[in-house]
Amino acid sequence: MDGVELLVGTAVLALGTFAFRFAGPVLRSRVKLSPRAEKLMALAAVVLLAALVAVSALTEGHGFAGFARPAGVLVAGVLAWRKAPFVLVVVAAAATAALLRLAGVP
Protein backbone atom coordinates (compact mmCIF):
# COMPACT_ATOMS: atom_id res chain seq x y z
CA MET A 1 0.00 0.00 0.00
CA ASP A 2 1.55 3.28 -1.01
CA GLY A 3 1.22 6.66 0.69
CA VAL A 4 -1.67 7.94 -1.44
CA GLU A 5 -3.83 4.88 -0.76
CA LEU A 6 -3.11 5.16 2.93
CA LEU A 7 -4.02 8.85 2.92
CA VAL A 8 -7.26 8.22 1.02
CA GLY A 9 -8.19 5.34 3.33
CA THR A 10 -7.54 7.48 6.39
CA ALA A 11 -9.60 10.33 4.96
CA VAL A 12 -12.53 8.03 4.16
CA LEU A 13 -12.47 6.56 7.68
CA ALA A 14 -12.27 10.05 9.20
CA LEU A 15 -15.24 11.28 7.16
CA GLY A 16 -17.25 8.18 8.02
CA THR A 17 -16.50 8.62 11.71
CA PHE A 18 -17.47 12.29 11.56
CA ALA A 19 -20.71 11.41 9.73
CA PHE A 20 -21.69 8.88 12.40
CA ARG A 21 -20.88 11.27 15.23
CA PHE A 22 -22.76 14.11 13.53
CA ALA A 23 -25.79 11.93 12.72
CA GLY A 24 -26.36 11.03 16.38
CA PRO A 25 -27.43 14.45 17.67
CA VAL A 26 -29.14 15.38 14.39
CA LEU A 27 -31.26 12.23 14.17
CA ARG A 28 -31.89 11.80 17.91
CA SER A 29 -35.13 13.79 17.81
CA ARG A 30 -36.32 12.13 14.58
CA VAL A 31 -35.66 8.49 15.38
CA LYS A 32 -37.62 6.96 18.24
CA LEU A 33 -36.48 3.69 19.76
CA SER A 34 -38.54 1.54 22.02
CA PRO A 35 -37.42 1.36 25.66
CA ARG A 36 -36.45 -2.28 25.07
CA ALA A 37 -34.25 -1.33 22.09
CA GLU A 38 -32.56 1.42 24.12
CA LYS A 39 -31.89 -1.05 26.94
CA LEU A 40 -30.48 -3.58 24.47
CA MET A 41 -28.20 -0.96 22.90
CA ALA A 42 -26.83 0.01 26.31
CA LEU A 43 -26.27 -3.64 27.13
CA ALA A 44 -24.59 -4.21 23.76
CA ALA A 45 -22.01 -1.54 24.56
CA VAL A 46 -21.13 -3.30 27.81
CA VAL A 47 -20.91 -6.67 26.06
CA LEU A 48 -18.63 -5.27 23.35
CA LEU A 49 -16.34 -3.71 25.96
CA ALA A 50 -16.21 -6.99 27.91
CA ALA A 51 -15.37 -8.89 24.72
CA LEU A 52 -12.57 -6.45 23.95
CA VAL A 53 -11.14 -6.90 27.44
CA ALA A 54 -11.37 -10.69 27.15
CA VAL A 55 -9.64 -10.82 23.78
CA SER A 56 -6.93 -8.40 24.91
CA ALA A 57 -6.36 -10.29 28.15
CA LEU A 58 -6.38 -13.82 26.79
CA THR A 59 -4.67 -13.62 23.41
CA GLU A 60 -1.37 -12.51 21.99
CA GLY A 61 -1.10 -12.67 18.23
CA HIS A 62 -3.10 -15.74 17.22
CA GLY A 63 -2.60 -17.76 20.38
CA PHE A 64 -3.18 -17.90 24.10
CA ALA A 65 -1.28 -15.23 26.04
CA GLY A 66 -0.44 -17.50 28.97
CA PHE A 67 -1.73 -17.39 32.51
CA ALA A 68 0.15 -14.37 33.89
CA ARG A 69 -1.71 -11.73 31.87
CA PRO A 70 -5.23 -13.02 32.64
CA ALA A 71 -4.27 -13.28 36.30
CA GLY A 72 -3.21 -9.61 36.26
CA VAL A 73 -6.46 -8.63 34.56
CA LEU A 74 -8.41 -10.61 37.14
CA VAL A 75 -6.62 -8.80 39.98
CA ALA A 76 -7.33 -5.46 38.28
CA GLY A 77 -10.99 -6.38 37.81
CA VAL A 78 -11.45 -7.34 41.45
CA LEU A 79 -9.72 -4.18 42.69
CA ALA A 80 -11.72 -1.97 40.32
CA TRP A 81 -14.93 -3.68 41.44
CA ARG A 82 -13.93 -2.95 45.06
CA LYS A 83 -13.43 0.71 43.99
CA ALA A 84 -9.70 0.79 44.69
CA PRO A 85 -7.75 3.83 43.43
CA PHE A 86 -6.83 3.57 39.75
CA VAL A 87 -3.08 3.72 40.40
CA LEU A 88 -3.37 0.80 42.82
CA VAL A 89 -5.36 -1.20 40.26
CA VAL A 90 -2.73 -0.69 37.56
CA VAL A 91 0.26 -1.34 39.83
CA ALA A 92 -1.31 -4.45 41.37
CA ALA A 93 -2.19 -5.89 37.96
CA ALA A 94 1.29 -5.23 36.59
CA ALA A 95 2.95 -6.62 39.72
CA THR A 96 0.81 -9.76 39.61
CA ALA A 97 1.69 -10.46 35.98
CA ALA A 98 5.38 -9.63 36.54
CA LEU A 99 5.70 -11.81 39.62
CA LEU A 100 4.00 -14.73 37.92
CA ARG A 101 6.30 -14.40 34.91
CA LEU A 102 9.30 -14.14 37.24
CA ALA A 103 8.15 -17.39 38.85
CA GLY A 104 8.11 -19.04 35.43
CA VAL A 105 4.38 -18.93 34.71
CA PRO A 106 3.90 -18.12 31.03
Stockholm file with secondary structure:
# STOCKHOLM 1.0

chainA/1-106         MDGVELLVGTAVLALGTFAFRFAGPVLRSRVKLSPRAEKLMALAAVVLLAALVAVSALTEGHGFAGFARPAGVLVAGVLAWRKAPFVLVVVAAAATAALLRLAGVP
#=GR chainA/1-106 SS CCHHHHHHHHHHHHHHHHHHHHHHHHHHTTCCCCHHHHHHHHHHHHHHHHHHHHHHHHEETTEECCSHHHHHHHHHHHHHHTTCCHHHHHHHHHHHHHHHHHTTCC
#=GC SS_cons         CCHHHHHHHHHHHHHHHHHHHHHHHHHHTTCCCCHHHHHHHHHHHHHHHHHHHHHHHHEETTEECCSHHHHHHHHHHHHHHTTCCHHHHHHHHHHHHHHHHHTTCC
//
